[in-house]
Amino acid sequence: MEKSPSSFKTCSSDRLPSYLNPPVNEVVCGVRFQPPPKLTLPYIGILWSKFRAKYPRVEHAPTLAIGASQILIDTVTGVPLPRVLFKNEQDNQLIQFQTDRIYFNWRHRQDTYPRYENVIKNFEEVLDIIEAFLKESELGDFIPVECELTYLNHIPKRAGRETVEELQRVFRDFCWHEPPRFLSKPVNVSWNMRFALPEKKGHLVASLQGGTLKDNNTPVFVLNLTAKGVGQATDRSGIREWFDTAHEWIVCGFADLATEKIQEEDWKRENA
């Protein structure tokens, strides 16, 4: 029998849940910043030279924008400025750069999740290079506007189990009352919830949808936890403080949404 919510473990900055087999598939750290006015396309090639030893593969991708009217355009040609991807050889680390934002992604391949401390360290190394590049190229200051931390989790469904049964096994806030009723059991479920971060630092969005893994066609629940915002201080110390707060809320929020049963049996919670 599932334990009552009152029996869930406490979660705080000095007692974050930890798992031997977490379902995390990707982690994204990012900062959106004010576009340096002098940063034009040729400088992106110079920037790649700073990352090339560790991230030798390069690709273009569609530009990211807050809205359709806010796509960054080259003032000379009128062409949308690209998003450039720098990848390592193992394809498990990725830098995304465009003239108003920088992201670092860890992606699950054959490795195991290297933990937040490793991911944030790599991201801070990327920020060091970006800030130094802008300064030495006299392109302008690095002025953060918004930070983002995202955890993407793939939670496999057990073979032959109904969606409703699996949802109730995984998420403690989901329930579906049994018949008699007009509607049959849902074959798919999606939801989106938004929570305020403390001290007006932004918000956390938890979203759920169904999916299928490409490599083996395994059906999964995709649980995406994204924190966005910024603190009062936007220097490097302030940015790190924001990310630590966002990480705490994502990890504690993840544990708060999931049942104790799946945390202990499937994900092997260590500090049970």
N, C-alpha and C positions, 0 to 999 in steps of 0.2 A: 504494500500500500504506500502511495506517495505521502511523504511527510508534509505537515502543515507548513505554510510560509514562515511561521514563527520559529521553526527549527532550522531555517537556512543560516548558513555561516555568516558572520559579520564580514563586512567588506570596507576597508579603509586604505588610505595611502600607505600605511605600514603593514597591511595584511591583505594584499591583492591575491585573488585566486590564481592558481598555477596548475597546469595540466601536463601530463606526460604525453598525451595524444590529442592535442587541440585540433579542432576542425578548421583552423585558419588557413586560407588558401592564398591570400594576398594582403599586404599592408602598404598603405600609401601615406607618405608624409609630404605636405606641400605648403607653399606660401605664395599667395598672390600679392604682387607689389605694384607700385606706380611705375608705368613704363618709362624707362629712361629716354628722354627725347632724342638723344643722339644715337641710340642703338638701332642700327640698320642691318640688313641681311648679311653683308660681308663679315660682320663681326661674329656671326654665329659659327662660321668656319674657324675663326680664331679661338672661340670658346671651346669647340670640340677638341682642339689640340691640347687643351688643359685636362680633358677627361680621357683622351684617346688610349693611353696606356692601359687603363683599367676597363674602359668601355669602348672597345674598338669597332663595334658595329653601329651603324647610323642609319636611321630611316626618317621619312617624313610622315606626318599624320595630320588630319584635319585640325584646324584651329579650334581651341576651346574658348567659349565666351560666356559671360553672365547672361546675355540676352542676344537676340538676333540683331539688334541695333548697335551692339557693342563689340562687334568683331574688329580686331585690330587690322588696319589697312596701312600698307606702305604709302607714305605721303607723296612719293615721286611717281610710282607706277600705278597706284590705285589697286594693287593686288593684295589679297589677304595675306598677312604674315603667317608663315607656317609654324606648326609645332614640330620640334625636332626630337627624336628619340635616340638616346645613346644607350646601348646595351652591352652587357658583359658577355663573354664567350659562353658561359653556362646558361645564359638567358634567364637567370633568376634575379638579376638586379637591373634596374632600368632608371634612367634619368629622362624626364620629360621637361623640355624647355621651350618656352615662347616668351615674347618680349614683355609679358606682364605676369608670368608665373613660372615656378620651378617645382617639380615633384621628384621624389625618390620612391621607387616601388621595389619591395621584395615580393617575389612571386614563387609559389611552391612549384618545384620541378621534381627532382629526385632527392632534394635535401629536406631537412626538417626545419621548422620555424626557429629562427635564430634568436628569438626573444626581442622585446622592445629595446633593451639597452643597446643591442647590436644595430638594430634598424635606425634608431635615432642618432647613433654615432655616425653611421654612414651618411645620413641626411645632413648632419651638421658639417661634415667634411665637404659635402656638395655646396652648402651655403658659404663656407669659407672661400671656396674657389670662385663662386659667383661674385661675392663682395669684392674680393681682390681683383677680379677681372674688370668689374665696373670701375674700380678706382684707378687701376693702372692704365686703362684705356680712356680715362677721363670722360666717361659716358654719363655720369651722374651718380647720385646716392641710391643705395638700396633702402627703399621705404616700404615696409610691409603694410598691407591693407587687410589681409585675412589669412588665417592659418587653417589647415585641414589635416585631419587624421582619420583614415578609413581602415577598418578591418572587414575583409570579405571572407565569410565562412561558408564552406560547403559541408552540409550535414546529410550524409547518405540516408535514404529511406531503406528500411529492411525489406528484402525481397518478399513479395506476396502480401505485404501489409497495406491496409487501406490508408488513404491520406489522413482521414480524421483520426484514426488510431495512432498513427505516427506523430501527428501534431500534438496530441495529448501526451504522448510519451516524451516529446522534446520540450514543449513550451508549457509552462505551468499556468499561464493565463488563458490558454485555449481550452474550450469545452464545447461539446456538441450534444445537446440533449437527445436522447434516444426517442424513437417513435412511441406513440402515434403522433405524426405530424405530416403536413402536406409535402414539404420538400424532402427529397432524398439526401443522402450524405454528399457533401461537396467533393468533387474530384480534384479540385485545386483551390488553394487559398492564397491570398496576398493581402498584406496590410502595411501601413506606414504610420509610425508614431514619432512625435517630436517632443523633446524634453529640453528645458532650459538648463544651461550650465551655470555653476555658481558665479557670483560676483559679476554678472552681466558679461561673461566671457564668450557668449555665443549659445549654440544649441547642439544637441545630439539627436540625430535621426536614426531610428531603427526601422529597417524595411525588410520584409520577407516576401519571397516569391518562389515558385517552383522552377526547377531547371533539370538539365541532363548533362552529365559529364561527357565531353567529346571523345575521350580515349576509350571508354568502356560502356558508354550509354547507361551508366548508373543514374537513376533518378535521385535528385537531391533537393533539400531545402536550401535556398541561398539567403543567408542572413547577413545583411549589410549594415554595419554600424559606422556612421560618419559624424564626426564632430567638426564644426566650423565656427570660426569667430576669431577674436583677438583680445588680448588683455590691455590694460591701461599702458603698460610699458611695451614698446615695440623694438627695444634693443635686443641683442642676442640672448641676454639673460631672461628678458621678459618673454621672448619667443619660446625658450626652453621651458619656462614655467608653465606657459599655456599648454604645450604639448604634454607635459607631465600630468596636468589636470585632465586633459582630454583622454589620455591613456587610462587614467584611473577610472573615469566615468565609463569608458568603453568596456573595460575589463569587468568592472563591478556591474555595469548594466547587462552585459552578456550573462554573467552568473545569476543575475536577478530574473532574467527572462527564462532561463533554462531550468528544467527540473533537476532535483538532486540526483535522481536515478540515472539520467544520461550523463551528468557530470562525473559521477563516480564510476559507472560501469563502462561507458564508451570512451570518455575523455580522460579518465584516470586522474581525477583531481588530487593533487599532492597534499594540500593543506586542508584535508577534509576533517 
